[in-house]
Amino acid sequence: MSLPTTLHGLFINGQWSAGPEHLRVINPSTEALLTTVNGGDAGAVDQAVTAATAAFKHWSQTTGAERGAILRKIAAGVQGAREQLMYLQSSNNGKPLFEAAIDVDDVVATFEYYAGLAEGLDAKQDSPVELPTDDFSARLRREPCGVVGLIVPWNFPMVTTAWKLAPALAAGCCVVLKPSEVTPLPELELAAIIARSGLPQGVFNLVCGTGLAVGAPLSADPRIAKISFTGSNAVGVQVMQRAAETVKGVSLELGGKSSLLVLADADLELAVEVACGGGFFNAGQMCSATSRVLVADELADEFLLRLKARAEAIRVADPFEPDVEMGALVNQAQYQRVLGHIDRGLSAGAKLICGGNRPADLPRGYFLQPTIFTDVPQGSALWCEEIFGPVICVRSFASESEAIALANDSQFGLVASVVTRNAEAADRVANALQAGLVWINAPQVIFAQTAWGGYKQSSIGRELGPWGLQAFQEIKHVIRAI
Ligand code: NAD
């Protein structure tokens, strides 16, 4: 599949155009230039917000059923372009094709789910409110909050977009989307699908570009009612500060430093699989990566032996190889950042069990071996900070309470995993963990019905489920004297 040498990076008011900024889009597995996207600047953001503001007058008045029908068309369009979208995800992000397929299926499920919620809105609109008096009546309306700005990262490009875009459209909001400048290709294809879905002009607008050229003016625009942002904490803070100037709502999905707890009675093979999935899926570039693995003393030696053997057997290769298990990191900057974490970990006295280097058979591309450390000092950056690469730190614990304390000892609180044969202990631990989502004896499965988001500095708000829709709605009560 070949790409044009340049692509228009703006979709505003139903029209494609080229912006003034040239974004070089790289294939991280080969380091070759894939294409150049002509992205936008503050002027393009202004046009996109103007178009969205004009479109809001009509779109906010459509019925939920009308919006649901369009969301279903988008879901069908994504399903129909599954192969193309998988190809774009793998070539632009470096993830294996089987992982790209999971992403596309997630996008379809998300649009379908919010289509269903949109269709259910009409019957619930103007629902009566029970009052403690007969002198007044009251009704509840949920209205779209307005024009919203969606800013997303590169690790799950289309998925993070769908988790915002589908509920925003379902609620009746108009949208300006800014994809990551590193991985704009999946969203450009998604925009082309949306353009064919029958959505009225101006309801959905896309402005590719860098954070400073596009993300910053979008966060500051006074006509934007809400910014929904997924990305790093450093940028999330800046977005929130800009949004504060005009008291915009913000939803933030930020970093994580999550733990897997392997209790003393755990099935070791299952624990190893969960550890590898939580640490090495998407080359560890997951906000939900369980980069801390806490193992009961009794199992620690045997678990580490098996984890090391499994990690060393993981096939790191080009994402299009048939038996690939782990692909490349997303770009040079991320590659260097992760190698820097590994170096600092070694300097801090951490013990490297395996990995830490480029695989010998892959001289080009941003490939890294699955990496495991033990003896990681608790105050070190490797233990405390998000690594966002295929790096796991293993530590043993003597008691359940120690494991919970270690897991909760973080500025983040996104997710956690527990592996144990004891259902009671699993629930006790899950209830004690400060995390928005806990998996018990399970891989990191995600459903559109369950919330995504975390405690502490991982998030503000929740995505998915009805909470994801409510994030784009205002609540209005109308009280009438009888
Ligand atoms: P990033 O913060 O560098 O960039 C995210 C987005 O913000 C990009 O589109 C970028 O262009 C834009 N941006 C950059 N500077 C900006 C500015 N000044 N104003 C407005 N927008 C700006 O993050 P990244 O490197 O793309 O992604 C990795 C980070 O995302 C990790 O920290 C990861 O934990 C986080 N993440 C969180 C979740 C979650 O659900 N909690 C999901 C995926 C990724």
Boltz pocket constraint, residues with backbone or C-beta under 6 A from the ligand:
constraints:
  - pocket:
      binder: B
      contacts: [[A, 151], [A, 152], [A, 153], [A, 154], [A, 155], [A, 156], [A, 160], [A, 178], [A, 179], [A, 180], [A, 181], [A, 209], [A, 210], [A, 211], [A, 212], [A, 214], [A, 215], [A, 216], [A, 219], [A, 230], [A, 231], [A, 232], [A, 233], [A, 235], [A, 236], [A, 238], [A, 239], [A, 252], [A, 253], [A, 254], [A, 255], [A, 256], [A, 286], [A, 287], [A, 386], [A, 388], [A, 414], [A, 458], [A, 459]]
      max_distance: 6.0
